[in-house]
Amino acid sequence: MDDRFEIFLVATPGLEAPLAAEAAALGWQPVVQPGGVTITGGWTDVWRANLWLRGATRVLARVGQFRALHLAQLDKRARKFPWADVLCRDVPVRVETTCKASRIYHAGAATQRIERAIAEELGAPLAPDAALVIKVRIEDDLVTISLDTTGESLHKRGHKEAVAKAPMRETMAAMFLREMGFDGSQPVLDPMCGSGTFVIEAAEIAAGLAPGRSRGFGFQQLASFDPAAWDAMRGAAAPRPAIPHFFGSDRDASAIRMSQANAQRAGVAALTSFDCRAIGDLERPGCSPGIVIVNPPYGARIGNKGPLFGLHAAMGQVFKERLGGWRVGIVTSEGALAKATGLPLESGPVVAHGGLKVRLWRTGVL
Ligand SMILES: C[S@@+](CC[C@H](N)C(=O)[O-])C[C@H]1O[C@@H](n2cnc3c(N)ncnc32)[C@H](O)[C@@H]1O
């Protein structure tokens, strides 16, 4: 296989653009596509993408392509594929196939041919629950073989054990912060912080901590894996000093305890502070103005919508009265609730969030 290949960074739908911006900031030349971003690189780029990207949900290495017009041809070409260049004989794998606009239209039959080729030609075991997944896409009769180099979704940073109601995914939180213009230097405040996702992500970004520093990845099971080079890459990520101006509050005392525990596990307890208070009791932080980012209850998943209008109106009033100079971002599935704040908001693109469609609504400086 070539030293350089296409690497597809899977995005949360609607957050492709900030992911591309993040990849560009890390030195790649990203191309935005529906559902993700393509970069070109080698195995060390795959490791670095998994270790450092905050907005990707997984990283796929496109390791090969061939045409197949029917199943017998797929079988033959899959048997010739240099599996030993990428897979290890002793690591169980499974294959997932999708077919689109192709003469081969039966994904199950295609999966069976490719799995059999891997088992018989390479000798690797197949297992329906294997952690290592080979993703095969057959589109216009072209078979693309990708390896899922991530394993468990990248929003699982490995620090959040405690989860409050309706938590925001870390990958989304990081991209919404980026869309607010957060670059690690500004204070951040989330007055309905739940399990603390926005505040902890912001503090980690400020401290230069790699999001994947505490977890394992699928690529560690591949033939190309070099443990010494990986340790060196991880070890080179030195945290930088950061200002302790990342604030969360919530009216729910158990949410605050979770936030504190999560921040502790993430190694950012000293940069964050969490207080149990309702939005009406919010106090202006003593630092220079920064970014408020909040993901209030929507009603679709938790509670009913009616009283939420009053809550949003009160929240907007509090922000106007106490947070002059700050900028506000509200993540919600309900445009009417965002408008009920009375804040001058502009909406961003629709983003898929656990079956809901949310948007980031932003103000300028209040
Ligand atoms: C959708 S959740 C936020 C989830 C959070 N972004 C996370 O990642 O875990 C909404 C939060 O708003 C809090 N909340 C609801 N009403 C509130 C109020 N009046 N004052 C403060 N917090 C409130 C809830 O306790 C809940 O934790």
The ligand as a MOL file (V3000), in Angstrom:
LIG
                    3D

  0  0  0     0  0            999 V3000
M  V30 BEGIN CTAB
M  V30 COUNTS 27 29 0 0 0
M  V30 BEGIN ATOM
M  V30 1 C -29.4260 20.0240 28.3510 0
M  V30 2 S -28.7630 20.0770 29.9540 0 CHG=1
M  V30 3 C -27.1290 20.6670 29.7080 0
M  V30 4 C -26.1790 19.5550 29.3850 0
M  V30 5 C -24.7440 19.9780 29.3980 0
M  V30 6 N -24.4210 20.8410 28.2770 0
M  V30 7 C -23.8590 18.7390 29.4150 0
M  V30 8 O -23.0470 18.5710 28.4950 0
M  V30 9 O -23.9860 17.9010 30.3190 0 CHG=-1
M  V30 10 C -29.5650 21.4520 30.6900 0
M  V30 11 C -29.1350 21.7650 32.0950 0
M  V30 12 O -29.7820 22.9640 32.5140 0
M  V30 13 C -29.9760 22.8920 33.9050 0
M  V30 14 N -31.0110 23.8720 34.2900 0
M  V30 15 C -32.3250 23.8460 33.9740 0
M  V30 16 N -32.9480 24.9340 34.4840 0
M  V30 17 C -32.0020 25.6700 35.1140 0
M  V30 18 C -32.0170 26.8960 35.8330 0
M  V30 19 N -33.1470 27.5910 36.0070 0
M  V30 20 N -30.8530 27.3660 36.3300 0
M  V30 21 C -29.7040 26.6660 36.1690 0
M  V30 22 N -29.6390 25.4880 35.5220 0
M  V30 23 C -30.7750 25.0020 34.9970 0
M  V30 24 C -30.3540 21.4450 34.1500 0
M  V30 25 O -30.1170 21.0770 35.5040 0
M  V30 26 C -29.4630 20.7160 33.1270 0
M  V30 27 O -28.2750 20.2700 33.7500 0
M  V30 END ATOM
M  V30 BEGIN BOND
M  V30 1 1 1 2
M  V30 2 1 2 3
M  V30 3 1 2 10
M  V30 4 1 3 4
M  V30 5 1 4 5
M  V30 6 1 5 6
M  V30 7 1 5 7
M  V30 8 2 7 8
M  V30 9 1 7 9
M  V30 10 1 10 11
M  V30 11 1 11 12
M  V30 12 1 11 26
M  V30 13 1 12 13
M  V30 14 1 13 14
M  V30 15 1 13 24
M  V30 16 1 14 15
M  V30 17 1 14 23
M  V30 18 2 15 16
M  V30 19 1 16 17
M  V30 20 1 17 18
M  V30 21 2 17 23
M  V30 22 1 18 19
M  V30 23 2 18 20
M  V30 24 1 20 21
M  V30 25 2 21 22
M  V30 26 1 22 23
M  V30 27 1 24 25
M  V30 28 1 24 26
M  V30 29 1 26 27
M  V30 END BOND
M  V30 END CTAB
M  END
